[in-house]
Amino acid sequence: MKTVQIRLSLVENVNKFVNIVGKYPFDMDLRAGRHVVDAKSILGIFSLDLSRPISLEIYSEDCEELLKEIQPFLVQQD
């Protein structure tokens, strides 16, 4: 499993993000505090607080291609 921080501040970003992650066969969850939703669910994502970074949990070790595609949404870690 791999966990990264993302930011989805605009409605257009949510749509683009869901289109990207929907292409991959492995499971992914978004975690904001104690709330967890399927990363491929637009309605689930909109139930989260999008004003803050969200944890994306990817249930695969072979996710380098996905990480390249979602690069615009990644929060840079110091």
N, C-alpha and C positions, 0 to 999 in steps of 0.2 A: 504494500500500500504506500502511496505517496500523497503528501498533503502540501498544498500551496495556497497562498492567499491571493484572492482576486477582488476586483472592484467592478461592480456593474451599476454605474450611476445613472445611465440613460435607458429608456425603454428600448431604443434601437440596439443598444449593447446586449440586452437580455435576449432579444430575438437572434442576433448574430451568434451569441454564445450557445444557445440551445441548438441552433442549426449545426454548429461545429461539433459539440459533444454528442449529438444524436447520431453521428456517423460512426462512432466507435462502439464496439460490441461489449466492452466491459462496463461494470457498474460504477457510478460516481454519485457522491452525495455532496450537498452544500450544508455547512454547519455555521449557524450564527447564534452564538450563546448556547442555549439548550435546545434550540430548534434545528431539526435536521430534515431536509427535503431532497428528493431525487433531483439531481442536477439536470436531468433531461426534461423536467416539468416546468413549463412556463408559469402555470398558476402557482406551483410550489415556490418558485423563485420570488414571485411578487408578494408572497406572504412573509418574506424576510425583510429585515431592516436593511435596505440597500444604501443607506447613507454611510455605512462603515464597510471596511473590508470583510470578506466572507471566506471561510476555509473551504477549499475544494478538496475532497478526499477521493482519490482515484484508486480503485481496487485492482490495480495491475502494476507490475514492475516495468512493463514494456510500453511506456506512455510518452516517449520522447517526441514522436510526431504530433501527438495531441498538445504537448507543452509548447511546441513551435507555433501551432495554429492559434493557441489562446494567449500568446505573448502580449498582445495589446491590453489584455485584461489583468495580467499579473501585477501584483503589488511588489515593488522591489524590496527585497530583504536586505537589511544592513548587516 
